[in-house]
């Protein structure tokens, strides 16, 4: 009976062998899928089922179990950070003005010409100013002759200002008074003797009075002439100085009739022609393009990270197989929501949103090293700002809720069973690490992975290791104008 039962079972197995084999393989596949796919996804903090009501996080909290997290130690590392932005070659526009009002005699410049500082650009007709210079020289000679006349004792304007002559006249008046006194004295004796009449005596007395008045008048004139002579000499010297200054001014005006290049550059435009007349003092004759640099537009998140002197690699569209080296010469710390680069003329629509956004950028001036290629203003391209420094750093997945250069890091306590969120200030970053400027100290332990679902009060089980899913590197992102964020 037993043998018969075994025989029946073996015959049934042989009949259903294929079905049983398929069932066994199916069960093994289900176990394998559950072990390799479902269970890891169930434990993955970034999976949707992890935070569901029946997810792994809920189970851990209900069973008061520790959340598995990966940690890293804050330490000093060498980080090479990069910031990419679009831009274009630019130069400084410099005007070469014409100062004097005169006819244009010669124009010594053509568009595209290389000029050096001090090169003659435009000549104006200076024949009239030469005549004014000769007139000023003649006026100077006249002023010198007038001063010599004053020193000799005569003044062309003041005819009576002759001190020496007036002094002689005063001396002559004194002699006349002396003689009139003697005549009056003799007449007084003759009147007493009756030799002359009293009328003749009165005439001699009147002559004495007139002589006294004449003497006084000539003494006053002589004194005035002597004191006014020094003033006349000063007037003559001032007239000479005025004539000298006028001659110097007329001579200096000659340089206004020639315009020179104020700096090295390329003639961008010639605005005048020979034979024209310059009616406006200061009117530009030639426009020069001086200097050459790459104006790069970086995302607003780089503000405060880049600085003067940072090394830069520039690639121009005209020379795609060449990398130009340079350094940041100037940082313009003004964020503009409408300028993202030379090709930005419309808002950028971020992925996943329906609202248009303008790029928010600031510009930096990059001085390129000497090149043999023809690098001219207007060439477009993009620049990569490279920064390398030794600083405190953590793995990139450590920092969450990043806004600008600020974020949150979960710091593990000494017992390694709990954590504490801490605000940090970040800096440059590379493929794996991010700089920490403020908020952490060397040697502290931070959570690299698993902090995404942690809540206050959760226990943790720390294990060292790199982040399981590092975030995307900014260095692999498009140029600045494609990754901006700004006002809607």
C-alpha angles and dihedrals in degrees: 000000000000093000090050091053092050091049092052091049093049091049091051090049091051089050094050098034095116093048093049091048091051091048091051093050090048092053091048091049092050091051091047093049092046092050098042103032115015098040095049090045089049089054095042110107090208095057120097095233090056093074097035123112090262094035129122093261092055091049092051093050093047091050092042090237126155121259112239111237135170120230142195136192122245107242142155114272140168108252126190107200126189135199120190126202141159124243148139141239113268140179138196115262109226123185123215104211132202109225105183127068102237144108119291108248104178137359111206099187138078130189113277094022119140111231134186129219108277097024114142110251109168134013123202128200105270100177093111095051090052089057090050090051092054089048090052091051091052090049089052091053090050092051091051091050091050091053090051090051090053092050090050091055106261131096122199094214100037104047095184096051095103107127098183095049093045090051090056090049090052090051090049090051090053090054090049090053091049091051092046089053092053092048091049091050093051092046090053090058092046092050091053089052091045093240093127134026126256090246091062089050090052090051091055090047090052090049090055092051091050091048091052091050091047091050092051092048093050092046090053091048091049092050092049092048092050093050095042094051093076091049090050090051090052090049090051092049091049090051089054091049091049090050090049092051091048090052091047091050093049091048092049090053089069090078090057088066092064125058119204132191108264093204144004113282151111124285104247099176137003109211102181140047136209113273096034122117122236107223098166119066108226095023110154115246101180134016115217128198103218126187128001130235141148114252106208126191113213130188116265090247089070093059108113092020102071120063141177112290098030113144116251136191115207126196118192124202090229092056105034093162094054131078115205117207122216146137136241108267100177137009117209103203097201118113114214123194096200104047117069101149143310094298100043109110101138138040120277117236110215118222113267096019135088098208119095117234132195117223115257109217144152127207134238128192114230121199110211124213121246112296133187094211122091101260108180134173114278099039111134130214142118136268134215115211109209122201126182124181143143109249146137110288143172132193112283094244090061095075117071135177091032114189114175104314097337130089146147127264126189109226119203117227124233094266089052091224101099138032142211127211114231133187115237138183113228132204135180123349140197134194094296112012140048127207119246112208099172138007104045137068131214112274099023119133119235134184113254100178133013097041092104094088101029119127130192109283097025116136119228137208109209124214124171119240145109121285113280095222113019116200122254116282117245089218089069093052123103121269120293099272091060098052102043126126124201147132119331 
